[in-house]
Amino acid sequence: MLHLPDALRALRYRNFRLFISGQLISLIGTWMQTVAQSWLVYRLTGEATMLGIVAFAGQFPVFILATVGGMAADRVRPHTLIVITQSSSMVLTMILALLTLTGHVHIWHIVTTSLLLGVVNAFDIPARQVFVAQTVGRADLMNAIALNSSMFNGARIIGPAVAGLLVATVGEGWCFLVNSVSYLAVIGGLLAMRLEGVQKARAAAGGSAILEGFRFILEAKPVRDLLVLLGLLSLLGMSYSVLMPIFADQILHGGPRALGLLLGTSGVGALAGALSLALRRSPRGLGRWISSTAMGFGVALIAFSLSRNFLLSVILMLPVGFTLMVEMASSNTLIQMMIPDDLRGRVMSVYSMMFMGMAPIGALLGGTLAHHLGAPLTVALGGAGCLVAGLVFTLRLAQWKQGAQTLYRSEEAARKAEAAAPSEES
């Protein structure tokens, strides 16, 4: 057993170390592709609406298919599912890289590739949520989620910065190629894992399995409230990242390097938020963090939309990234601690729908509004909506805490009873 600082305690688990290290390399490539793709779309079309359409195509399949992906994660060993999804993503990204490098890429290629990658992600995201919980002990679950978020945002810092340089010097296609190759790291880590003790969950089949997950969410009000708040923040606030090429070029006059720096700085803020969660040993107080960061996210977006100074805009990306990450990772932690193990994939698929699935609707709406109202006003309106949503949650926080504590104790008692059952039978 490794002796590690308390903030890194989840890294004591070998499978988690392999998973997070492979994901770090792969996600650096993914963020490189995100920046390069948005710039390529902007270069080919120059339209805010098309930025929204491409983002919609890449994320909307998560909203439609995430529940099917969650059911698959509950019925099939998540490890196997992730190997399949990561391999599929590698092939799709390589196709886009070859089209771009040979000069044959058209906007419909980008839309189609984004759409297919979105279908893959609808299965990949719930499987990864379940698998992270399987790689560590329950006592270290919050730390594992925080470290996983830290890894995601470490990549979010490096990837856009590297992509900005590569796009400005050699073009977008090389970013796509690097991303395709980076999938080998996560696939290799998955194949090197020891899987004894990692069991596939038992779940009902077909539509009844999906309905069972939704039924739990409808009955578990604390879980439902967190999911609704997350969905509203994603719908109203996440369009800022889709509109970032317009801010970088037309408003701040910085080009692709500015785009990489803005998104990378947002990643720095998000990494700081994830690390602050990694230092916590208890979920106590996370409800208060969620309410305050939801409101803070709205305020930060409004301030960013008003800035016309590049340095100030970069600085404002820090609280934007910090508040969104703390809200998202805190919600993830609390939901995972309040749900039964055999429903984890299906419930977390709805989490994916709210976070990833609502974003494309917001992106499409944001792109359309930006075309008519301009990007700054669109982001400001989204920030105001997030502020109101956070305020409503804050006003109901005391009631939410009571329900969350009751649900958490109920699930803890059920787990202890299940763990004691085999010994009593013997």
ZISULRA-V622964 format. One record per pair of residues at least 6 apart in sequence whose C-alpha atoms are under 6 Angstrom apart, sorted by the first residue. I is the first residue (numbers start at 0). J is the second residue. D is the distance in Angstrom with one decimal. If there is no record, write none. Layout:
# ZISULRA-V622964
I | J | D
I | J | D
This chain:
# ZISULRA-V622964
1 | 11 | 5.3
6 | 277 | 5.3
6 | 278 | 4.9
9 | 139 | 5.8
9 | 143 | 5.3
10 | 16 | 5.4
14 | 134 | 5.8
14 | 192 | 5.6
15 | 134 | 5.4
17 | 188 | 5.1
18 | 188 | 6.0
21 | 184 | 4.8
21 | 185 | 3.9
21 | 188 | 5.7
22 | 185 | 5.4
23 | 150 | 5.7
25 | 181 | 4.7
25 | 182 | 5.1
26 | 154 | 5.7
27 | 154 | 4.4
27 | 158 | 4.6
28 | 178 | 3.8
28 | 181 | 5.9
29 | 178 | 5.7
30 | 155 | 5.9
30 | 158 | 4.9
30 | 159 | 5.9
31 | 158 | 4.6
31 | 159 | 5.3
31 | 162 | 4.8
31 | 174 | 5.7
32 | 174 | 5.7
32 | 175 | 5.4
34 | 159 | 5.9
35 | 171 | 5.1
47 | 366 | 5.2
47 | 370 | 5.9
48 | 366 | 4.5
48 | 367 | 5.3
51 | 362 | 4.8
51 | 363 | 4.4
51 | 366 | 4.6
52 | 363 | 5.7
53 | 110 | 5.4
54 | 359 | 5.8
55 | 359 | 4.0
55 | 363 | 5.9
56 | 113 | 5.8
56 | 114 | 4.7
57 | 113 | 4.2
57 | 114 | 4.7
57 | 117 | 4.6
58 | 117 | 5.2
58 | 356 | 5.8
58 | 359 | 5.3
59 | 356 | 5.4
59 | 359 | 5.4
60 | 117 | 5.2
60 | 118 | 5.2
61 | 121 | 4.3
61 | 356 | 5.1
62 | 352 | 4.6
62 | 356 | 3.9
64 | 121 | 5.6
65 | 121 | 4.6
65 | 348 | 5.1
66 | 345 | 6.0
66 | 348 | 5.3
68 | 121 | 5.7
68 | 122 | 4.1
69 | 125 | 5.2
69 | 344 | 4.4
69 | 345 | 4.2
69 | 348 | 4.8
70 | 345 | 5.4
72 | 126 | 4.9
72 | 344 | 5.3
73 | 200 | 5.2
73 | 344 | 5.2
74 | 200 | 5.7
74 | 201 | 6.0
74 | 202 | 5.6
75 | 199 | 5.8
76 | 199 | 4.5
77 | 126 | 5.0
77 | 130 | 5.8
81 | 123 | 5.8
82 | 186 | 6.0
84 | 119 | 5.8
84 | 123 | 5.7
89 | 179 | 4.8
89 | 182 | 5.8
92 | 179 | 5.3
93 | 179 | 5.3
96 | 172 | 5.0
96 | 175 | 4.8
96 | 176 | 5.1
98 | 104 | 4.9
99 | 172 | 4.9
100 | 172 | 5.0
125 | 344 | 5.6
125 | 347 | 5.9
125 | 348 | 5.1
129 | 344 | 5.8
141 | 332 | 5.6
142 | 277 | 5.1
145 | 273 | 5.3
145 | 276 | 5.7
145 | 277 | 4.9
148 | 273 | 5.7
149 | 270 | 5.1
149 | 273 | 5.0
152 | 266 | 5.2
152 | 269 | 6.0
152 | 270 | 5.0
155 | 263 | 6.0
155 | 266 | 4.9
156 | 263 | 4.1
156 | 266 | 4.8
156 | 267 | 5.9
159 | 259 | 4.4
159 | 263 | 5.4
160 | 259 | 4.8
160 | 260 | 5.8
160 | 263 | 6.0
163 | 255 | 5.2
163 | 256 | 4.5
163 | 259 | 4.7
200 | 341 | 5.9
212 | 345 | 5.3
212 | 346 | 5.6
216 | 223 | 5.5
221 | 399 | 5.9
221 | 402 | 5.9
221 | 403 | 5.3
222 | 334 | 5.9
230 | 353 | 4.2
230 | 354 | 5.7
232 | 385 | 5.4
233 | 354 | 5.6
233 | 357 | 5.8
233 | 358 | 5.1
234 | 357 | 5.1
234 | 358 | 5.1
234 | 361 | 4.4
235 | 361 | 5.9
235 | 381 | 4.6
236 | 381 | 5.0
236 | 382 | 5.8
237 | 358 | 6.0
238 | 361 | 5.8
238 | 362 | 4.7
238 | 365 | 5.6
239 | 378 | 5.8
247 | 253 | 5.3
247 | 254 | 5.7
247 | 257 | 5.6
247 | 258 | 5.2
248 | 254 | 4.9
251 | 309 | 5.6
261 | 313 | 5.4
264 | 316 | 5.8
264 | 317 | 6.0
265 | 316 | 4.6
265 | 317 | 5.1
265 | 320 | 4.4
266 | 320 | 5.9
268 | 317 | 4.2
268 | 318 | 6.0
268 | 320 | 4.6
268 | 321 | 4.3
269 | 320 | 4.3
269 | 321 | 4.2
269 | 324 | 5.1
272 | 321 | 4.8
272 | 324 | 5.9
272 | 325 | 5.3
289 | 326 | 4.8
290 | 389 | 5.5
290 | 393 | 5.2
292 | 322 | 4.7
292 | 326 | 5.8
293 | 389 | 4.8
294 | 386 | 4.4
294 | 389 | 4.7
296 | 319 | 5.6
296 | 322 | 5.3
297 | 382 | 3.9
297 | 383 | 5.7
297 | 385 | 4.8
297 | 386 | 4.5
299 | 319 | 5.5
300 | 382 | 5.0
301 | 379 | 4.5
301 | 382 | 5.3
303 | 312 | 5.8
303 | 315 | 5.8
304 | 375 | 4.6
304 | 378 | 5.9
304 | 379 | 5.6
306 | 312 | 5.9
337 | 407 | 4.9
369 | 377 | 5.7
